[in-house]
């Protein structure tokens, strides 16, 4: 992990721990979880939102006003709206994706679940996700939430990450291993 990613994860982890504690105490974990989903969708669909949280061009007050308006428009709960405002005033919005991931992990831990990041060459069907979750549950012993992404570069197969473990059965990985083996022979 790069130093920048490590710093971002550390900052996000502290915010996530605080937000999780507040949400749990107020019995608002489902509301916060819904807000996390809405924020993820906003980040995925809006280049302007991604630019707002990552660009140093915007001042603290511009970010704070913008994030407050976005939170109101999205109908975010008080906890997440206030957290975004605090992050904007502290110039920490750039860790929002890390915060979302850390919060999802904390919520999953609270439920006794684990999140598996599954990367495939094509979008997985619901049946495929269910089958993968069942296989992982039998191996891990906990309920598994599948967070799937598509990366056509892996050509086929899957890359599954659960915690610190990774299973790479992608065709791209197998081709790379074959290429390395052929270099050793010649």
C-alpha positions as CSV (number, residue, x, y, z in Angstrom):
1,X,0.0,0.0,0.0
2,X,1.4,3.4,-0.9
3,X,2.1,5.9,1.8
4,X,-0.7,8.2,0.6
5,X,-3.2,5.4,0.6
6,X,-2.1,4.4,4.1
7,X,-2.5,8.0,5.4
8,X,-5.9,8.3,3.8
9,X,-7.0,5.0,5.3
10,X,-5.8,6.1,8.7
11,X,-7.7,9.3,8.5
12,X,-10.8,7.6,7.2
13,X,-10.6,4.9,9.9
14,X,-10.7,7.5,12.7
15,X,-13.7,9.3,11.2
16,X,-15.4,5.9,10.6
17,X,-14.9,4.8,14.2
18,X,-16.4,8.0,15.4
19,X,-19.4,8.0,13.0
20,X,-20.0,4.3,13.8
21,X,-20.0,5.0,17.5
22,X,-22.5,7.9,17.1
23,X,-24.7,5.9,14.8
24,X,-24.7,2.8,17.0
25,X,-25.5,4.9,20.1
26,X,-28.3,6.7,18.4
27,X,-29.6,3.4,16.9
28,X,-29.2,4.9,13.4
29,X,-26.9,2.3,11.7
30,X,-29.5,1.4,9.0
31,X,-29.9,5.1,8.2
32,X,-26.2,5.6,8.0
33,X,-25.8,2.5,5.8
34,X,-28.4,3.9,3.4
35,X,-26.5,7.2,3.3
36,X,-23.3,5.3,2.5
37,X,-25.0,3.6,-0.5
38,X,-26.3,7.0,-1.7
39,X,-22.9,8.6,-1.4
40,X,-21.3,5.7,-3.3
41,X,-23.8,6.1,-6.1
42,X,-23.2,9.9,-6.1
43,X,-19.4,9.4,-6.3
44,X,-19.7,6.8,-9.1
45,X,-22.1,8.9,-11.2
46,X,-20.9,12.5,-10.7
47,X,-17.5,13.7,-11.9
48,X,-18.4,17.1,-10.4
49,X,-18.8,15.6,-6.9
50,X,-15.5,13.6,-7.2
51,X,-13.8,16.8,-8.3
52,X,-15.3,18.8,-5.4
53,X,-14.0,16.3,-2.8
54,X,-10.6,15.9,-4.3
55,X,-9.6,19.2,-5.8
56,X,-7.5,21.6,-3.6
57,X,-8.9,24.5,-5.7
58,X,-12.0,24.7,-3.6
59,X,-11.8,26.6,-0.3
60,X,-13.0,25.1,3.0
61,X,-16.1,27.3,2.9
62,X,-16.9,26.4,-0.7
63,X,-16.6,22.7,0.1
64,X,-18.6,23.1,3.3
65,X,-21.4,25.0,1.5
66,X,-21.5,22.6,-1.4
67,X,-21.4,19.5,0.7
68,X,-24.2,20.9,2.9
69,X,-26.3,21.5,-0.2
70,X,-25.6,18.1,-1.6
71,X,-26.4,16.4,1.7
72,X,-29.7,18.2,1.9
73,X,-30.6,17.4,-1.7
74,X,-29.7,13.7,-1.2
75,X,-31.7,13.6,2.0
76,X,-28.8,12.3,4.0
77,X,-29.3,11.8,7.7
78,X,-28.0,14.2,10.3
79,X,-25.0,12.1,11.3
80,X,-23.7,11.8,7.7
81,X,-24.5,15.4,6.8
82,X,-22.7,16.6,9.9
83,X,-19.7,14.3,9.2
84,X,-19.4,15.6,5.7
85,X,-19.5,19.1,6.9
86,X,-16.8,18.4,9.5
87,X,-14.7,16.7,6.9
88,X,-15.0,19.7,4.6
89,X,-14.0,22.1,7.3
90,X,-11.0,20.0,8.1
91,X,-10.1,19.5,4.4
92,X,-10.6,15.8,4.7
93,X,-13.2,15.1,2.0
94,X,-10.6,13.4,-0.2
95,X,-10.9,10.3,2.1
96,X,-14.6,9.9,1.5
97,X,-14.3,6.6,-0.4
98,X,-12.0,5.2,2.3
99,X,-14.5,6.4,5.0
100,X,-17.3,4.6,3.1
101,X,-15.3,1.4,2.9
102,X,-14.3,1.6,6.6
103,X,-17.9,2.2,7.7
104,X,-19.1,-0.7,5.7
105,X,-16.6,-3.0,7.3
106,X,-17.5,-1.8,10.8
107,X,-21.2,-2.3,10.1
108,X,-20.5,-5.8,8.7
109,X,-18.4,-6.7,11.8
110,X,-21.3,-5.5,14.0
111,X,-23.6,-8.0,12.2
112,X,-21.0,-10.8,12.2
113,X,-20.6,-10.5,8.5
114,X,-17.5,-10.1,6.3
115,X,-17.3,-8.2,3.0
116,X,-15.8,-9.9,-0.1
117,X,-14.6,-7.7,-2.9
118,X,-15.2,-9.7,-6.1
119,X,-13.8,-8.5,-9.4
120,X,-15.0,-10.1,-12.6
121,X,-14.6,-9.4,-16.3
122,X,-18.4,-9.1,-16.7
123,X,-21.1,-8.0,-14.4
124,X,-22.2,-10.9,-12.1
125,X,-25.8,-12.0,-12.0
126,X,-27.6,-12.1,-8.6
127,X,-27.5,-16.0,-8.8
128,X,-23.7,-15.9,-9.3
129,X,-23.2,-13.5,-6.4
130,X,-25.4,-15.8,-4.2
131,X,-23.4,-18.8,-5.2
132,X,-20.1,-17.1,-4.5
133,X,-21.4,-15.8,-1.1
134,X,-22.5,-19.4,-0.2
135,X,-19.1,-20.8,-1.1
136,X,-17.2,-18.1,0.8
137,X,-19.5,-18.6,3.9
138,X,-18.7,-22.3,4.0
139,X,-15.0,-21.5,3.8
140,X,-15.0,-18.6,6.3
141,X,-17.8,-19.4,8.6
142,X,-19.4,-16.0,8.5
143,X,-22.1,-14.4,6.4
144,X,-20.5,-12.8,3.3
145,X,-21.6,-9.6,1.6
146,X,-20.4,-9.4,-2.0
147,X,-19.1,-6.1,-3.3
148,X,-18.6,-6.7,-7.0
149,X,-16.8,-4.7,-9.5
150,X,-16.1,-5.2,-13.2
151,X,-12.6,-5.0,-14.7
152,X,-12.4,-6.3,-18.3
153,X,-8.6,-6.4,-18.0
154,X,-8.8,-9.7,-16.1
155,X,-10.2,-11.3,-19.2
156,X,-12.1,-14.0,-17.3
157,X,-12.3,-15.7,-13.9
158,X,-12.5,-13.9,-10.6
159,X,-10.3,-12.0,-8.2
160,X,-11.8,-12.4,-4.6
161,X,-10.5,-10.4,-1.7
162,X,-11.7,-11.2,1.9
163,X,-9.9,-9.2,4.5
164,X,-6.2,-9.7,3.9
165,X,-6.7,-12.9,1.8
166,X,-6.9,-12.8,-2.0
167,X,-7.8,-15.5,-4.4
168,X,-6.8,-14.6,-8.0
169,X,-8.3,-17.1,-10.5
170,X,-8.3,-14.5,-13.4
171,X,-7.1,-15.5,-16.8
172,X,-4.9,-12.4,-16.9
173,X,-3.1,-13.7,-13.8
174,X,-2.7,-17.2,-15.3
175,X,-1.3,-15.7,-18.5
176,X,1.1,-13.6,-16.5
177,X,2.3,-16.7,-14.5
178,X,2.7,-18.6,-17.7
179,X,4.7,-15.8,-19.3
180,X,7.0,-15.7,-16.2
181,X,7.4,-19.5,-16.3
182,X,8.4,-19.3,-20.0
183,X,11.0,-16.6,-19.3
184,X,12.6,-18.8,-16.7
185,X,12.9,-21.7,-19.1
186,X,14.5,-19.7,-22.0
